[in-house]
Amino acid sequence: MAPETQTPTLRIAVTTDSLIQLDANFAAAKQVVFYDVTPKGSEFVDVVHFQRRAKGKASGGGKAANGGRCIMDDMGDDDGTGRDPLVERVEALDGCAVLFTLGLSDVAAVRVHDLKVFPVKSERVRDIDDVIAQVQRLMTGVPPLWIRRALNRRSGSAEEDLQEY
C-alpha cells in the first residue's frame, strides 16, 4: 500500500470590514477572517471581531498618504491603560501562515513576522474569494518560495528555517 500524501493546507487571514472583501488596514480592521486553503478547495475557519479600532482612516503608506497623520498616531492609547492596541490583533494570527491586508505599519509587520506569519499587502480592495483563488493558483505546480516556506511552517517541516525571507 502506498503511503498517503497529505494535501497541503495553508491557513490564511484576511483583514476586512465587510466580511466579503479584503478592504481594511491591519490596525483599523473591524475583523480578520481565517480560511484553510488547499490547491482544490477552501474552508472558512473563524472570524475575530475587534472592539477597539484606530481613531482615523489611515491606510498605511506614511504621513503623505494619510493627510499628514501617521498610522501609529491612530493607534495611540486612548483610554490611558497603557495597553498596546496591536497585541490582540497580532495574537489573533497565531497558527496562521499568511496575512492579506491593505496595509500595515512597520511595527505591525515586524510583530507579524516574529509570529512566523508572512504579511502580503494588497494594492487594492479585492473579494476574499479572489484572494483564495490566487492562493490556490500559487499552491499548484511549483509554488513560489514564500508559499513553500509558509506551508513548511504550517506543517512543522525541518526545512522551515533554511533561509530567512
Backbone bond lengths (Angstrom), bond angles and torsions (degrees), N, CA, C in turn:
res aa  C-N    CA-C-N  psi(-1)  N-CA   C-N-CA  omega(-1)  CA-C   N-CA-C  phi
1 M - - - 1.436 - - 1.522 109.43 -
2 A 1.320 116.95 131.73 1.467 121.77 -178.05 1.526 110.11 -73.77
3 P 1.352 116.42 145.74 1.465 118.69 178.27 1.528 110.12 -66.67
4 E 1.333 114.68 144.15 1.465 119.73 179.09 1.521 109.44 -73.65
5 T 1.317 114.61 135.87 1.455 118.25 173.78 1.521 107.39 -99.10
6 Q 1.301 114.13 131.87 1.451 119.93 -177.71 1.530 109.35 -81.22
7 T 1.318 116.86 133.71 1.454 121.15 176.81 1.519 108.50 -68.72
8 P 1.340 117.04 126.58 1.465 118.37 179.42 1.524 110.70 -64.50
9 T 1.317 115.32 132.79 1.457 121.92 179.34 1.514 109.20 -125.15
10 L 1.314 115.01 133.97 1.450 121.31 -179.26 1.525 107.86 -121.62
11 R 1.323 117.48 122.39 1.470 120.28 175.72 1.522 107.62 -87.84
12 I 1.330 115.54 121.59 1.453 120.87 179.07 1.525 109.99 -114.26
13 A 1.329 115.12 154.10 1.464 122.61 174.97 1.522 107.40 -121.97
14 V 1.329 116.08 141.88 1.462 121.71 -179.89 1.525 108.00 -130.69
15 T 1.347 117.02 127.07 1.464 120.34 177.07 1.526 108.85 -80.81
16 T 1.332 115.61 133.29 1.456 119.37 -173.91 1.529 112.26 -152.62
17 D 1.305 115.56 146.92 1.459 121.67 169.45 1.524 110.27 -102.99
18 S 1.343 116.60 -25.77 1.461 122.14 -173.00 1.533 114.42 -99.49
19 L 1.315 117.43 -13.73 1.468 124.88 -175.02 1.530 113.51 71.30
20 I 1.332 118.81 0.05 1.466 121.06 177.61 1.521 112.68 -125.11
21 Q 1.334 116.78 -10.73 1.455 120.06 -179.73 1.520 110.85 -133.31
22 L 1.328 115.33 153.71 1.453 121.90 166.56 1.528 102.90 -79.18
23 D 1.334 117.06 99.41 1.460 120.26 -170.50 1.524 113.24 -141.99
24 A 1.336 117.54 24.46 1.458 119.22 -176.76 1.520 111.66 -146.30
25 N 1.315 114.21 151.54 1.453 123.37 172.64 1.527 108.29 -76.21
26 F 1.311 117.36 148.09 1.463 121.70 -177.90 1.529 112.26 -54.19
27 A 1.330 117.56 -46.50 1.463 121.15 -175.71 1.517 113.29 -72.59
28 A 1.336 118.13 -21.47 1.458 120.55 -173.96 1.526 113.66 -113.99
29 A 1.320 118.27 -0.06 1.467 121.12 -176.04 1.528 111.69 -64.08
30 K 1.335 115.38 140.49 1.463 120.43 174.67 1.518 110.42 -70.70
31 Q 1.340 116.20 -31.71 1.450 120.04 -179.80 1.526 111.24 -156.62
32 V 1.319 113.83 165.97 1.461 122.96 173.33 1.522 106.11 -124.96
33 V 1.345 116.01 129.75 1.463 120.41 177.03 1.525 108.65 -105.30
34 F 1.334 115.57 147.14 1.458 122.03 -176.95 1.517 109.87 -121.21
35 Y 1.331 115.65 137.20 1.460 122.61 177.22 1.517 108.59 -134.08
36 D 1.340 116.30 143.93 1.456 122.10 166.83 1.516 105.84 -95.05
37 V 1.328 116.11 123.35 1.460 121.56 -175.02 1.521 109.60 -116.79
38 T 1.331 115.93 132.18 1.459 123.22 172.56 1.527 106.85 -117.85
39 P 1.329 118.16 168.30 1.468 118.78 179.66 1.530 113.88 -58.30
40 K 1.330 117.53 -23.86 1.466 119.72 -175.99 1.527 114.82 -117.57
41 G 1.301 117.86 3.43 1.454 118.63 -178.39 1.513 111.93 -168.63
42 S 1.324 114.54 177.79 1.459 120.52 176.43 1.519 108.70 -151.22
43 E 1.319 114.48 156.06 1.456 119.86 -179.84 1.519 108.62 -139.07
44 F 1.334 116.39 128.15 1.454 121.43 174.63 1.523 107.89 -64.12
45 V 1.341 116.20 133.63 1.457 120.66 -178.83 1.520 111.60 -107.66
46 D 1.343 116.53 -51.08 1.457 119.34 -173.17 1.523 109.88 -168.13
47 V 1.311 114.83 165.92 1.458 122.09 170.46 1.522 106.78 -134.42
48 V 1.320 116.07 136.51 1.459 121.74 177.09 1.524 106.97 -114.25
49 H 1.326 115.63 122.36 1.466 121.83 178.68 1.523 108.58 -96.17
50 F 1.328 115.80 141.85 1.459 120.66 179.18 1.520 109.56 -111.84
51 Q 1.327 116.14 129.74 1.461 121.74 178.09 1.521 111.24 -76.08
52 R 1.292 115.14 -40.58 1.455 120.96 -174.49 1.516 109.25 -97.36
53 R 1.335 115.97 127.61 1.459 121.28 179.36 1.514 109.30 -122.43
54 A 1.308 115.04 165.22 1.455 120.61 174.46 1.524 109.11 -63.22
55 K 1.325 117.00 155.68 1.460 121.56 -176.97 1.522 113.13 -71.29
56 G 1.316 117.61 -36.18 1.455 120.92 -174.24 1.506 112.17 -113.06
57 K 1.313 115.48 -163.18 1.453 120.82 179.08 1.520 109.94 -113.90
58 A 1.296 117.28 41.98 1.455 120.62 179.25 1.511 109.10 -62.82
59 S 1.319 115.51 142.54 1.459 119.12 -175.07 1.513 113.20 -121.75
60 G 1.303 117.61 19.44 1.455 120.02 -178.32 1.510 110.71 79.37
61 G 1.298 117.52 176.68 1.447 120.68 177.13 1.515 113.66 88.51
62 G 1.318 117.72 11.51 1.452 120.29 175.31 1.515 113.47 90.63
63 K 1.324 114.58 176.22 1.460 121.00 -175.91 1.519 113.08 -62.61
64 A 1.325 117.49 -38.68 1.468 120.07 -177.22 1.524 111.58 -60.55
65 A 1.332 117.28 -36.08 1.458 121.55 -178.52 1.524 112.14 -79.88
66 N 1.324 117.67 -7.53 1.462 121.11 -174.58 1.524 112.53 -125.55
67 G 1.318 117.09 34.82 1.458 120.05 176.65 1.510 113.67 62.03
68 G 1.328 117.35 33.84 1.457 120.96 178.33 1.510 114.75 85.23
69 R 1.347 118.27 1.44 1.458 122.40 179.15 1.518 109.87 -101.75
70 C 1.282 116.01 146.02 1.457 121.93 173.91 1.526 108.07 -92.52
71 I 1.327 117.29 140.99 1.466 120.67 179.34 1.525 110.95 -57.69
72 M 1.315 118.06 -33.95 1.460 119.83 -179.43 1.524 111.06 -71.26
73 D 1.359 118.23 -25.54 1.466 119.87 172.66 1.517 109.59 -60.87
74 D 1.318 116.85 -37.02 1.458 121.31 -178.70 1.514 112.06 -69.94
75 M 1.298 117.48 -22.77 1.464 120.37 -177.76 1.526 111.51 -95.13
76 G 1.332 116.77 15.05 1.454 119.98 -179.59 1.516 112.16 -58.05
77 D 1.313 116.32 159.85 1.454 122.61 -178.29 1.519 109.08 -80.90
78 D 1.328 117.04 95.34 1.463 122.77 -176.82 1.523 113.55 -70.24
79 D 1.320 117.03 -34.97 1.456 119.63 -170.87 1.526 114.11 -93.60
80 G 1.327 117.52 1.72 1.454 121.06 175.52 1.514 114.79 72.90
81 T 1.328 118.65 14.92 1.467 120.67 -177.75 1.521 112.50 -85.40
82 G 1.316 117.53 -13.67 1.452 120.52 -177.15 1.512 112.64 80.16
83 R 1.324 117.41 7.54 1.473 123.17 -178.87 1.520 110.05 -77.48
84 D 1.315 116.58 135.09 1.460 122.41 178.04 1.528 108.64 -80.83
85 P 1.342 118.13 115.71 1.461 120.11 -175.26 1.528 114.80 -69.15
86 L 1.322 119.27 -14.75 1.460 120.65 178.58 1.528 112.75 -81.57
87 V 1.321 117.58 -19.31 1.464 121.48 -173.71 1.524 111.56 -56.05
88 E 1.344 118.30 -51.94 1.465 119.37 -176.06 1.526 111.40 -65.40
89 R 1.320 117.74 -32.55 1.466 120.72 179.62 1.525 110.84 -69.55
90 V 1.322 116.39 -44.06 1.462 120.08 179.55 1.531 110.02 -68.14
91 E 1.324 117.53 -43.34 1.470 120.83 179.79 1.524 111.84 -61.34
92 A 1.318 117.55 -31.01 1.468 120.90 179.26 1.523 111.52 -63.76
93 L 1.323 117.65 -22.66 1.463 122.25 -177.63 1.521 113.89 -83.46
94 D 1.325 117.84 -4.16 1.463 121.11 -177.99 1.531 110.12 -56.58
95 G 1.324 116.69 128.16 1.458 122.21 -179.26 1.512 113.33 92.35
96 C 1.305 115.95 -4.28 1.466 122.39 -179.65 1.531 108.70 -93.21
97 A 1.327 117.47 155.18 1.458 120.83 -179.83 1.530 112.80 -105.06
98 V 1.338 117.25 -36.78 1.458 121.38 -175.05 1.528 109.16 -137.26
99 L 1.331 115.83 136.57 1.460 122.80 175.04 1.523 108.61 -111.33
100 F 1.329 116.72 124.20 1.459 122.00 173.65 1.523 107.69 -104.75
101 T 1.335 117.11 127.07 1.450 122.17 -176.35 1.521 110.36 -150.38
102 L 1.331 116.69 161.61 1.463 120.07 175.31 1.520 110.77 -76.99
103 G 1.292 117.72 -23.97 1.461 120.43 179.04 1.505 111.11 179.56
104 L 1.332 115.32 157.85 1.445 120.94 174.17 1.510 108.45 -155.92
105 S 1.318 115.69 150.06 1.459 121.22 -178.61 1.525 109.55 -71.14
106 D 1.320 115.60 166.54 1.460 120.12 176.60 1.525 111.04 -62.00
107 V 1.333 116.60 -39.51 1.464 120.90 179.25 1.532 109.89 -61.35
108 A 1.335 116.42 -46.79 1.466 120.41 179.42 1.528 110.58 -63.93
109 A 1.336 117.32 -41.17 1.466 121.06 -179.68 1.531 111.21 -60.31
110 V 1.320 117.14 -41.71 1.468 120.80 179.03 1.525 110.22 -64.64
111 R 1.319 117.32 -43.57 1.464 120.46 -179.05 1.531 111.31 -66.05
112 V 1.327 116.39 -39.90 1.467 121.03 177.92 1.519 109.68 -64.45
113 H 1.329 116.66 -45.14 1.467 121.20 179.27 1.529 111.13 -62.84
114 D 1.333 117.41 -38.95 1.470 120.90 177.95 1.521 111.90 -61.02
115 L 1.321 116.85 -26.86 1.462 122.52 177.55 1.535 110.87 -83.69
116 K 1.337 115.84 1.79 1.466 123.89 -178.20 1.525 112.03 65.18
117 V 1.329 114.88 37.25 1.458 122.45 173.93 1.521 106.25 -109.28
118 F 1.326 116.50 131.57 1.458 121.37 -178.48 1.532 108.85 -89.72
119 P 1.356 117.90 114.81 1.465 119.41 179.65 1.530 111.36 -83.35
120 V 1.330 116.38 135.24 1.470 122.40 176.95 1.522 107.17 -124.04
121 K 1.335 115.46 117.89 1.460 120.92 179.72 1.526 109.21 -91.60
122 S 1.323 115.92 126.90 1.454 121.56 178.14 1.525 109.13 -90.26
123 E 1.319 115.72 143.21 1.462 121.24 179.23 1.522 112.15 -78.69
124 R 1.342 116.37 -17.94 1.468 119.40 -174.53 1.529 110.00 -151.17
125 V 1.322 115.05 165.71 1.463 121.28 174.23 1.528 108.04 -67.66
126 R 1.333 115.85 135.35 1.467 121.26 -178.77 1.517 109.04 -140.38
127 D 1.328 116.43 151.87 1.454 120.40 172.92 1.531 109.01 -66.48
128 I 1.313 116.53 142.50 1.464 120.74 177.91 1.524 110.04 -59.89
129 D 1.334 117.65 -36.78 1.468 120.77 176.92 1.526 111.71 -58.69
130 D 1.336 117.72 -36.16 1.464 121.47 177.37 1.530 111.36 -68.53
131 V 1.324 116.16 -38.33 1.472 120.52 177.17 1.527 109.44 -62.57
132 I 1.333 116.85 -46.08 1.471 121.31 179.55 1.521 110.43 -62.22
133 A 1.338 117.99 -43.44 1.464 121.49 179.07 1.522 111.13 -61.89
134 Q 1.331 117.27 -38.51 1.463 120.54 177.88 1.530 110.49 -64.39
135 V 1.331 117.00 -44.07 1.465 120.79 179.17 1.527 109.63 -61.96
136 Q 1.329 117.30 -41.74 1.466 120.61 179.15 1.526 110.99 -62.12
137 R 1.327 117.75 -42.23 1.476 120.54 177.22 1.523 110.93 -61.82
138 L 1.337 116.49 -40.33 1.456 120.72 -179.19 1.526 112.46 -69.52
139 M 1.336 116.94 -25.47 1.463 120.98 -178.59 1.526 112.97 -81.23
140 T 1.331 118.31 -15.14 1.464 120.72 -178.64 1.517 110.49 -87.87
141 G 1.316 115.55 155.63 1.463 119.61 -178.46 1.513 110.02 69.06
142 V 1.320 115.61 -131.57 1.464 121.47 176.54 1.528 107.11 -103.71
143 P 1.329 116.84 103.42 1.469 119.75 -177.65 1.526 111.47 -64.35
144 P 1.335 117.05 152.70 1.467 119.72 174.79 1.533 110.01 -60.59
145 L 1.313 115.49 159.75 1.463 121.63 -175.55 1.527 112.40 -54.62
146 W 1.322 118.64 -42.80 1.468 119.70 -176.67 1.532 111.32 -66.53
147 I 1.337 117.77 -32.84 1.471 120.58 176.31 1.537 109.18 -70.11
148 R 1.345 116.92 -42.44 1.473 119.50 178.23 1.523 110.57 -59.97
149 R 1.332 117.12 -42.61 1.465 120.45 178.71 1.527 110.76 -63.44
150 A 1.329 116.18 -43.08 1.459 119.55 179.54 1.532 110.81 -62.64
151 L 1.332 116.96 -41.24 1.467 121.07 177.61 1.523 110.83 -64.91
152 N 1.328 117.43 -41.31 1.466 121.17 179.31 1.521 111.14 -64.51
153 R 1.314 117.02 -41.32 1.463 120.07 178.54 1.509 110.49 -64.00
154 R 1.302 116.70 -39.82 1.476 121.96 -179.67 1.524 110.61 -64.06
155 S 1.359 116.25 -38.37 1.456 119.37 -176.69 1.530 113.17 -90.20
156 G 1.353 115.80 -7.44 1.456 119.34 -179.80 1.517 112.90 77.30
157 S 1.325 117.18 23.68 1.451 122.24 -178.43 1.535 110.95 -64.20
158 A 1.318 115.69 148.87 1.450 121.89 177.99 1.516 112.31 -68.53
159 E 1.337 117.82 -19.28 1.453 121.24 179.99 1.523 112.39 -76.80
160 E 1.301 116.73 -4.51 1.452 123.61 -173.51 1.526 114.38 -50.95
161 D 1.322 117.05 -45.63 1.448 119.45 -173.26 1.526 113.48 -106.92
162 L 1.329 117.74 27.18 1.447 120.22 178.77 1.521 111.53 -61.77
163 Q 1.323 115.74 -40.49 1.453 120.37 179.48 1.513 108.69 -140.65
164 E 1.305 115.42 147.83 1.464 119.94 172.76 1.508 107.81 -90.52
165 Y 1.310 117.80 149.64 1.448 119.57 175.46 1.453 108.79 -95.52
